[in-house]
Amino acid sequence: MSSRVARAGGLLFAGWCSIVSAQQTALPAQETPAELLTRMSNSVHYLDYEGSIVYLREGVMDAVRLSHTEQDGYEREHLIALTGAAHQIVRDNYTVTRFQPGRSVAAVEDRGLNALGGTLRSFDPERVARSYDFEEREAERVAGRTTRAIAIMPRDDLRFGYLLHIDAKYALPLKFDVLDGDESVSQLMFTDIRIRHESPEAILAATEQNSGLVPVPREPYAGEWHFDQLPPGFKLEFMEVKDGTEHFVFSDGMATMSVYVENDRSAGLEGQQRLGAFGAYGGEVAGHQVTVVGEMPLDSLRMVWSGVRRGAGDSAGG
């Protein structure tokens, strides 16, 4: 398994852990799945909680201890790995810092909470409904709490589906399955959860105070790389250049996919790899290493890779 796929899988795990702090207000019984999902995303910033999360893919289980706090718009998360190599991650609005035993200097990235997890943190039901259907399914208790189960199922075979078990009172997503048809290909789940400030009125007030905040507009990408075969509904959400690598992030409002363009091809992926729901497809494009990574079917990643080109003219991608 390439380091790119492993790193992306780790980012997904950490990214989802930044997403799971969702709605805290009591939910009316008549609330539709779309309304519930919107509430989940709209108040993702305001819940203080801690718990243990397990991540299962291809029979391998990883676990972290996660805590999240928010005060006056400043969010902070602390993740401690409970399995595998010992490490800790501290995330806030601006940076991600990784600590590993034996290293005197921490690895710091200039990328805060809203980098890769941003699409689910600002859930847009109208956008997602262009590619997915919402279904209420039979719920189950998770981490000792009553949930509602909402399936988000794709209308084509270019993307996976999702099944969320959402806390019935606070809309905290306690279990998150990625589905290939009816089969779960990866799963994230709280095994225990403690919400420290269970005050729906206070959290609702905090949400309303920030209701006027809007994202800073993103300048359209006008570079030399073009993406001619994106699945319907995908658009460019984020782009950065770091250490000679151009990193493009695309989303359809649910699924997220990265395209890495590198000058150095010495350790590049040739062909495809799969780890649970996460896959990658890579090879040479115009003398560069291009790798497409995402929680999507391999055929979709291959399709996107085959549509990457370098040249003059209007750039694709949203």
Disulfide bonds with the S-S distance in Angstrom:
none
